[in-house]
Amino acid sequence: MSREPDNGPVNKLASKVARHIEADIARRGWRIGESLGSEQALQRRHGVSRSVLREAVRLVEHHQVARMRRGPGGGLLICEPDAGPATRAVVIYLEHLGTTLVDLLNARLVLEPLAASLAAERIDEAGIDRLRAVLRAEEHWTPGAPAPRDEFHIALAEQSKSPLLQLFIDILMRLTTRYARQSRPDSATEAIEAVDHMHHDHSRIVAAVTAGDAARAKTLSERHIEAVTAWLREHHPGGGQASRRGRAARSRPAPRLEGDEPPGKLAETVAAAIGEEIVAGGWAPGSVFGTEPALLERYRVSRAAFREAVRLLEYHSVAHMRRGPGGGLIVARPRAEASIDTIALYLQYRKPTRGDLRCVRDAIEIDNVARVVKRRKEFAGFDAAALVHDVADEERFHLGLARLAGNALLDLFLRIIFELFRRQWSTTGQSLPTRADVAAVEHAHHRILLAIEAGDDSLARYRVRRHLDAAASWWL
């Protein structure tokens, strides 16, 4: 599906060419080190000017799926992608949405126990050593040092061998870190006790995973996240409902940027630093973050590197440059589309299995329908069919339920899964659903809505599970 961010003067043709290049890389099987051709050959192939191609190449390089190498034997070389640019953009997008601590912890409760359960089934001895090394590092923590939080959860997600869970949990932990920085124990003694409890929970989870006890690993993970939820709600300003909305803008010192970084990498560093400052400072959309001369002085980079950073910010709808009086770098209203495309591209490279897509989607969908049942009384004259809209369309129906569930994180993750499905569908030549399939889908959707409207949580979950089982034969 073709998407263009429309917030700011984005070169749409360059974005389109970048997507064509990335699709070509995926079709070729992602052969690392292979050349896609010289700049001149790529210009001819895509029928664009040198300036458009170079901007497209900048985006491809930003996604870290290819790099342009000059000179003999050069060209646009395929490389191993990195999820970093996309995860940073997603965090900025979610911060601007005002994602609450409640939604964050709910998303963790949906996905992390699933990762623990899969890790118990899939872990190997190298994975056991990795988790035990994290536990040993926790044992050596001393008061005054940063509290160990993220490494364990990221390491555990790695042992699930699920690219989706690894990426989604990485995003969740980045957001958790932001909230944790604002949460303070009441005393040094309480801080020590909190780390001790955390280490005890982590040790029990590792023991269950190592023993291959998937059910126990899942249960212990759920209890641990519930304990983390209780602690953060007690110690976070606002009791867990705080978001970035309404925070006063505040200035931070300009980051120290390395002077010997290559121009492309330097632009990425500048773009990431500006995005972080926009989030941390609570800058509202439409605000002038700074003029070009002021920002050049602030970040101490060349005009070329700064303008390349602005292109990346525009691509992810974080900010855009407005010329003329009263202009400057304008804070934008972030959109998810560019980040969804970038993450889907990265996951294409990681090649998630059908089972991987299925188990993560199921966990999100079942939680969504349960939340909609709980929230149905919030909607005046609740009519799920009217709110969800097209009950005959599989994607629109389920994304409609996700919207009603109200968790922006899980909504975004489900949209990424659907984008992956579209990309896989277009490359596998899978046959379209038959008319009988469409009729069965519409019937299943109506039955799910009836259970929701009746407030029957268990029946709604049952019908969603049965529907996902039946649809998997053609959906995946």
N, C-alpha and C positions, 0 to 999 in steps of 0.2 A: 504494500500500500504506500502510495506516495504522500509524503507530508512535508509541508513547508512551514517553518516558524514565521509568523507574520508580524512579530513585534520588533520593529526596527528595520533599517534598510539592509536587509540580508540579500546577498547575491543569489537569487533563486536558481539561476542556471548553473552556477558553480556547485550548489548543493545537489542538484539533480545529477550532474556529471560525477560528483563524488560517490553518490549512491550507485550509479552504474558501474563505476570502477570497483566498488566494494562487492557488488553482486557478482561481477566477473571473477573476483578473487575466490568467492565462495564456490562458484561453479567449477573452478579449476581444482578444487580440493585443498586449497590453502597450502600450496607448496612453498614452504619458507625458503627465501633466497632467490626464487624465480623472478625474472624481470618481466614486467608487463609491457615494456617497450620504452623507447626514448621519449623525451618531451615532444619532439616533432611528430613521432608516430602516433602518440596519444592525441595530439591536436587533430591530426587527420582522421583518426578513428572516431572521435567524438564530435568533429566538425565545429570546434570552438576556437576562440582566439587564445593567444598565449596567456593573457591576463586572466581569462576565465579558467583556463586549465590550471594555472598556478594557484589560484585560489581554491580550486577543487582539490588539488594535491595537498594544500595546507590542511584542509579538513580531513583528508584521508590520513595524513601524518598525525593529526591530532588524535584520531581514533587508534593510532598506532597499528594499523593493518598494513601499511606500506611506507617506504621512505624513498625520496628521490636522491639518487647518487649521481653526481656529475662526473664527467670525464669518460675515458675509454672503458668499455664494459659496464657502463653505468645504466641508468634508467630508473624506472619506478620499481623498486624491489619489494616483494612481499615479505612481511615480517610477522612475528608473533604479536597478536593484539594484547592490549592491557585494559582492564576494566576501570582503571583509575579515573580517567577523564569523565566517564559516564557516571560513576558512583559519586564523584564530587558534584556534578551537575544535578544529580537526583537529590542529594542532601540539600543543596541550595533551593531546589524547587519545593521540597517538602517543608523546609523552614519557612519559606514564603507563604505556603498554604496555612501555616500556623498549626502544624501537626502537634497534637497534645501528647503529653506523657502517657495518658491513659491508652490512646491509640497505639503508641509505640510499644508499650508493654503487652497489649493485647496481641499485636502482630508477633512479638517474640514468643508469646505463649502458644500461638498457632504453629510456628515454624521450628522453634528450637527443640521441643520434645520429639518432633518428627525426625530431625537431624540426629538426635541421640539414639533413637530407635534404629535408624538406618545404620548408624555407626556401629552399633552392637552386632549387626548382621554382616557388615562389610569390612571391618577393621582388620589390618594385618599387623605384624610385629613392629614394622617401622612406625605405624600409627600409634601403637601402644607406647613405644619409646617417646614419640613426640608429646603425647598427653602427659606422660609421667615427668618429662622434662619441664613442662609448664607447671606441674604441681611442685616440683622441687624449687622452681624460681619463686613461687608463692611462699614457700616455707622460709625463704631467705629475705622476705620483705621486712623492712625495719620502719618504725614510726618516723614520719617526716618525709619519706619517699612517696611518690605517687602510688595510690592504691592500685594493686593489680586487678584489672577487671576484664579487659577485652580479649586478651590473648587466649584464654581458655575457650571461650565460646567460638572464636574463629577457628582454633585448632580442632575443636570437636566437629564443627561444620565440615571441615576438610575431610574428616574420616567418614562422613556420610557418602562420599564419592559422588555427590550430587552437585553439578555446576550451578544449578538454580539456587539451591539452599546455601551454598557457599557465598554466592553473590548477594542474595537477599539478606542473609545474616550479617554480612560485612556492612551493608547499608544500615541495618538496624543498630549495629554496635557503634558505628560512627555517630548516629543520632543519640544513642544512650550516653556516649562519652560527653556530648554537649550538655545533656541534662545533669550528668553526674558532677561536672565541673561547677554547677550552680548549687549542688547539694552538699551540705557540710554537717558532719557529726557534731554533737554538742560538746564533746570533749575528746582528748587523746585516747582515753580509756575506751570510749565508745567506738572510736575508729579501729582500735586494735581488735575489739570484740567483733566488729563487723567483718574485718578481714579474716578472722579466725572462723567465723560461721561460713563465710564464702568458701574458704579453703576446705572446710569439712564437707560442704555440699559437693564441691568439685571432686573431691577424693571419692566420695560414694558413687558419683556418676561414672567416673573412670573405672571403678571396680566393676560396676554393672556392665559397662560397655566391653571391658576386657573379658569378662566372663561370658559374653554373648547373650546376656539377658536383656532382650530388646524391651520387653514390657516394663521391667524394673527401671531400666535406663530412662524410658519415657516418663514414668511416674516421678522419679527423682528429679528429672529436669523440670517438670511442671511445678513441683513443690519449690524448687530453687527459684524459679522465675517469680512465683507468687511471693516468696520471701523478699526478693529484690524489689518487687512492686510495692510491697508494704513499706520497706525501708525508704525508697525514693519518695513515696507519697508523704511520708512523715517529715523528711528532711529537705524536700524541694520546695522553693518559694511557690505559694499558690496551691499547695497540696496536690499537685499532679495535673491541674488544669491549665497551668501557665503555658503560653505559647509565645512566639516572638512578636505577635501583634501587640501594639501599644507600648513596646519598649522604646524608651527615648534613644535617639541616635547618639552614638558616642564615638569619639575619635580614638584610633589606636595608632601606635607607632608604625611607620612604614616597615615592611619586612625587609630583611637583609637578603638581597638577591645576588647569586653568584655571578661574577663578571665573566667567567670563562665558559658559560654554558653556550651551546650552539643556539642560533637565533630561534629556531622552531621550539626548542625546549624552553628557552627563556620566555617566549611568548606564552607558553602553557603555564609556566610558573607565575607570571604576572597576572594572567587571567584567573588562575586559582586564588591568588592573593586578593585580588579585587573582589571576587565572588565571596570569599570568606569575610572580608571587611563589610560588604553590603549586608550579609546575614547578621554578623555580630553587632553591627551598629544599628540594626533595625531600620534601615533606609526604606522609605515608602516608595512604591512605583511612582514615577514621574519626578522624583527628586533629582537634582543635579549633583552627582557624586564628586565632580570636579571638572575643570577645564583641561583641555589637552596639555597646555604648557605647565599647569600646576601639577598634573599627574606625571608628566615626564620628569619634572624635578623631584617629585615625591618618590618615584620608583627608580630613578637614575638609570633609565634605559634609553636606547635609541628610539627615534620616532618610528622607524620601521618595525622594531620589535613590539612597541606599544600598539601600533595599528593592527598588527597581526593578532595581538591579545584581544583587541576589541572585536575583531572578526569572530573569534571563538566565543566571546561573551554574547555577541549577537546571535550566533548560531544556536546557542542554548537559551536564548531569550532571557539572559540575566541583565544585560544593559545594552544600550546602543548609543552611538555618537550622533549628536545633533549639532549641525554647523550654524553659524550666525550668532547674532546678539542673544544673550540668555541661554546659549547652547552649552554643550559640554557632554560628558558621559552621563546619560540619563538612565536611571534605574528602571528596569522593565518589569513587567509582570511575568514571571517565568512560566513556561509551558513545558509539559512533560514530553511532547512528541519527539524532539531531537534526542533526548536522553533515552527514550524507549527504543528508538532506532539504533542508537549506539550500543545499548546493552544487548539488544537482540542480535546485533552483528557479532558482538563478543561471544555470546552464548552459542551462536552458530558455529564458531570456531571450536568451542569446547564440546560440541556435539552431545547435548543431553539426550538420554535414551527416552523412548516412549514411556517407560515406567516412571522415569524421573519427572517428566512433564505431568504425567497422570497423578502421581501421589501428591505433588505440591499443589496442583490445581484442586484436587479433591479436598485437601485440608483447608484451603482458602474458601472454597465454595460452601462447604458445610458450616464453617464459622460464619460466613456471610448470611446464610439463611437463618441461622439461629439468632443473629443480631437483628435481622429484619423482624422476626417474630417478636422480639423484646421491644422493638422500637415502633411497632405498628400503631400504637395509641398516640404517638407523637404527631402523626399525620391526621389532620382534620378530615373526617369522612373517608377514612382509609380505603383506598381502592388500588390494590397492588397492581392489577392489570393496567390501569390508567397510568400509574406512576412508572412502571417498568417499560411500558410501550410495547414494542413489536414482539409478541409472544411467539411468533412463528420463526423469528430469527435467533439462532443459537447464541451468537455473540452479543447482540443487543440485549437479549433477555438477561443473560448472566452479568453483563456489565451494569445493567439497570439495577439488579439486585445488589451488586457491590456498591453502587452509588447510594442506595437506600440504607445499606448497612452502616455507611458513614465513616469507615476507616480509610483515610486517604492512602495509607501505606499499602494495605492489602488490595485496594482498588488499583493502584499503580502496578503492583506485582502481577495481578491478573491480566492487566492490559499487556504487559510484557509477554506473558505466556501466550496470549492470543496472537500477538505479533509474531512470535516464534512459530506458532501453528501456521500462520499465513505463509511465512517464508518456506517452511518445510513442504506445505501443500503445493506451492508453485514449482518446487524443484523435484518432487517425487512422481508427478503425473498421476496422483491418486484420483480415482473417479469421484465425481460429484455425488452428493447424497441423492437418492431416488425420491420420487414423490411420496412413496410410502415412508421413507425416513423422515421427510419434512413433516408429514402428518403425525407421525409418532412423536416427534419432538414437540410439536405444538400441543398435543394431548398431554404429554408429560409436564410441560410448562404450566398448563392450566391446573393440573392436579397439585403441583407444588404451590401455586398461588392460593388454591382453595385451603390447603393446610395452613398457610401463613395467615390468611384472613380469619381462620378459625382459632388462631393462637395455639395450634397444636405443634409444639416444637419438635417432639420426637417423630411425628409423622412427616413433618416437613423435611427433617434430616434424612429420614428413610427414603422419601421420594426423590430427593436430590441424589442420594447415593445410587439408587436404582437407575435413575436417568443417566448419570455419568457412566455407569457400567454399560448401559445399552448404547450410548452415543460413542463410546470409545472406539468401536470398530471402524467408524468412518471419520470421527473427529481427529484421531491420532494416526 
